[in-house]
Amino acid sequence: MLYAFLCCHDETVVNSWSKEEDDAVLAKRARVTDKLAANGKLGPAVRLMPTTAATTVRMGREPVVLDGPFAETKEALLGFYLIDCDSLEEAVDLAQQIGRDEKVVFEIRPVRLFLPQGKAL
């Protein structure tokens, strides 16, 4: 089953990292994700642009387009991994490995993949 590992962190902290600090975090994570990629279990992994670049479309009778996200939290969704895991237990274990020694939060969600034609895999 595919699981999305939604990476949430304090955006001001992450954006304050130097290039060297950011590279060190990504290199540490690569020790886990490189193995997953080699085994064909790692899908897309993305880092989202800052929330200041976000636009929210709030649907209703009249859709409203607003600048930015609206969450009552310091933590923001900053990116995600898509990983093929045999079980939720494996997904939790991998999240613990990827985020070891960090203050990151991973929300893990099963993913149902849809093709453009609307057929689920």
SVG drawing of the C-alpha trace seen along z (x, -y; Angstrom):
<svg xmlns="http://www.w3.org/2000/svg" viewBox="-24 -37 51 43">
<polyline fill="none" stroke="black" stroke-width="0.4" points="0.0,0.0 1.1,-3.5 1.5,-5.9 1.9,-9.6 4.3,-10.9 3.2,-14.5 6.1,-16.5 5.1,-19.2 7.5,-21.5 7.8,-25.0 8.3,-26.9 10.3,-29.8 12.8,-27.3 13.2,-25.4 13.5,-28.6 16.2,-29.9 18.5,-26.9 21.7,-27.7 22.3,-25.8 24.8,-23.6 22.2,-22.8 19.5,-22.0 21.9,-19.9 22.8,-17.9 19.2,-17.2 18.6,-16.0 21.7,-13.9 20.7,-12.2 17.2,-11.5 18.9,-10.2 20.4,-7.3 16.9,-5.9 15.3,-7.2 18.1,-6.1 17.6,-2.5 13.8,-2.8 14.5,-4.2 16.9,-1.3 14.1,1.1 11.6,-0.7 9.5,-1.7 10.0,-5.5 7.7,-7.6 7.7,-11.4 9.2,-13.4 8.6,-17.1 9.3,-20.2 6.6,-22.8 7.4,-26.5 6.8,-28.6 3.2,-29.2 3.7,-32.9 3.6,-31.6 0.3,-29.7 -3.2,-30.5 -6.3,-29.1 -9.5,-28.5 -12.4,-28.3 -15.4,-26.8 -19.0,-27.7 -21.8,-29.4 -19.3,-31.9 -15.7,-30.6 -13.3,-32.8 -9.6,-33.0 -7.3,-34.1 -3.6,-34.6 -1.9,-31.9 -3.0,-29.0 -5.1,-29.4 -4.1,-27.1 -4.1,-27.8 -0.7,-26.2 3.0,-27.0 3.6,-23.8 2.9,-23.8 2.9,-21.2 6.3,-21.6 6.4,-18.6 5.8,-14.9 7.2,-11.5 5.2,-8.8 6.4,-5.4 5.2,-1.9 4.9,0.0 3.7,3.4 1.9,2.2 1.1,-0.8 3.7,0.6 6.4,0.4 5.3,-3.1 5.6,-4.2 9.0,-2.6 10.2,-4.4 8.9,-7.7 10.9,-7.2 14.0,-6.4 13.6,-9.4 12.9,-11.9 15.4,-10.6 17.0,-13.4 14.6,-16.0 11.6,-17.9 9.6,-17.1 6.1,-15.7 5.0,-13.1 1.3,-12.6 1.0,-9.2 -2.0,-8.6 -2.8,-5.6 -3.0,-6.8 -5.4,-5.6 -3.8,-6.4 -6.0,-7.5 -5.1,-7.6 -6.2,-10.5 -8.9,-8.3 -10.3,-7.8 -9.2,-4.2 -7.8,-3.3 -4.8,-1.1"/>
</svg>
